Amino acid sequence: MVDRSTVLHVAELAKIELREDEVEKFARDFKKILEFFDKLDEIDPDVPPTYHVLPLKNVFRKDEPKESLPRELVLMNAKHKEEGYFKGPKVVE
Amino acid sequence: MISVAEWKERVESEGALNCVEKLMKEVKKNRYNSFITVTEEIALSQAEEYEKGKLKGKLAGIPVAIKDNISTAGIRTTCASKMLHDYVPPFDAHVVERLKEEGAIIVGKTNMDEFAMGTTTETSYFGVVRNPRDESRVAGGSSGGSASSIAGGETVLSLGSDTGGSIRCPASFTGVYGLKPTYGLVSRYGLIPYANSLEQIGPMAASLDDLALLLEVIAGRDQRDSTNAGREFRFEFVEKDFKVGIVKEMKANEKVMAAFEEFVEKLKKVAKVKEISLPSLNYALPAYYVIAMSEASSNLARYDGVRYGYTLEKLDSWRKFFAKVRAEGFGEEVKRRIMMGSFALSTGYYGKYYLKALKVRTLVINDFKRAFESFDILISPTMPDVAFKIGEIKDPVTMYYADVNTVPANLAGIPALSVPLLEVDGLPVGVQLMGNHFSESALISFGKIVEERVGKVEV
């Protein structure tokens, strides 16, 4: 079930470029990990899923402006920047 | 190992600056590769402040090391990844704010598995951590540096994080104390996320008293973390006839099991002990990995090389740039988990893996609920083995199996404590104590009672 094309498809979804040797290695690893996951096939629990152990609910705060991080702090870890903005890669070819 | 009480005595007789200078010499040697970043200047200036009487609070003048996935303003925070090797956070994590408010001296940022993904601290971009009990062995993971810095006498207290056992495993392997608190007790604000619904920041220390002290400081209300329970923690000694359950499904290898059974026999003389079966735990490990990897694939999507982190010299088209930055910035285990998570969440597999795993999580919670109707504490060996030799485990799935006893507590969000109570082949192994939500005081108290009545193990 796990072949080169599966690994390349998943790498595409995860946005990670793979070298040829990695494709082979991950194909072997994925097979083992999926066999490990297949233990879950032994049961079919009739219970609701638990996404989170705490009873979380969405709480909206008042829509009031608050102080944000100063621009120089926000930009301090970025290599590509210009005139106080992040510079990103081309989105439209 | 240096306890808080011992450190205070030293400071009393030699002065804080002298003591911190001596300690920083050891930290800088980095004998076990416990540290990624050493904050000598900060530590010395804090020691001076302490001598001037300006550092006040519960941890005044006490050295603390911080795992390198916890944000420290102005101090490099790398997650042990090439992706963040030069990242400097603009803000402090909530727990770091608390440490500073209580006068702690920050000695450095500790080594770990890359993005906290691992059981041995061998996936760190900055190299493996060596176990102070036997330098040919790993210190455990992912908070390996936080554990070895205590075991090796390089700090007094340290902070780790625990997603599936990452505090308890290295605590067990190095013979220190480590606690994964109840989910929500400690704010995760400023913890660089890997698997949000599972991970908690927690204390590591040389004694149970010290562990309780550090937990008192870091626990508490924080509005910036939507998963914060909004509760404070004050340690109160719980004195009662504890009913103790031995979890049948939590196993270890022959030697560890023999030591554990010997311990249980002694325990029977001081507490009511019975075996209990939690059948859902047979499925907890794969369910845990499906959930952790799925959350990782979503959380680590933020690393695109644009706002922070590893980047390329030139900007290319978005698709190529993004995929190349991530190819070069992430290590093998991180790539494996992101991709497996993307797979588990993809069309056609969501129900088979992710949804099923979340249902198993419900079963695990129900089993624990049932168990805590009859028992105060559940116990098991923390790890199924002693610390591995460096390089011994080559296969990822074999590595995942080492987490079998620790992941159920994360799935259920209950607190779990590793106490160094076993000795196998001259190496330490922890006993794991698990309790109901917010029962940290009972766990620590029970640990103290056991140490007093059954005895400590010095390895």
Interface residues (C-beta under 8 A of the other chain):
Chain A: T6 V7 V10 A11 L13 A14 K15 I16 E17 L18 R19 E22 F26 D29 F30 K32 I33 F36 F37 D38 K39 L40 D41 E42 I43 P45 V47 P48 P49 T50 Y51 H52 V53 L54 L56 V59 L69 L73 V74 M76 N77 A78 K79 H80 F86 K87 G88 P89 K90 V91 E93
Chain B: D86 Y87 V88 P90 F91 Y183 G184 S197 S226 T227 A229 N282 Y283 L285 P286 A287 Y289 V290 S297 A301 V306 R307 Y308 G309 T311 L315 D316 S317 W318 R319 K320 F321 F322 A323 K324 R326 A327 F330 K335 R336 I338 M339 M340 G341 S342 F343 A344 S346 K352 Y353 L355 K356 A357 L358 K359 V360 R361 T362 L363 I365 N366 D395 P396 V397 Y400 A412 G413
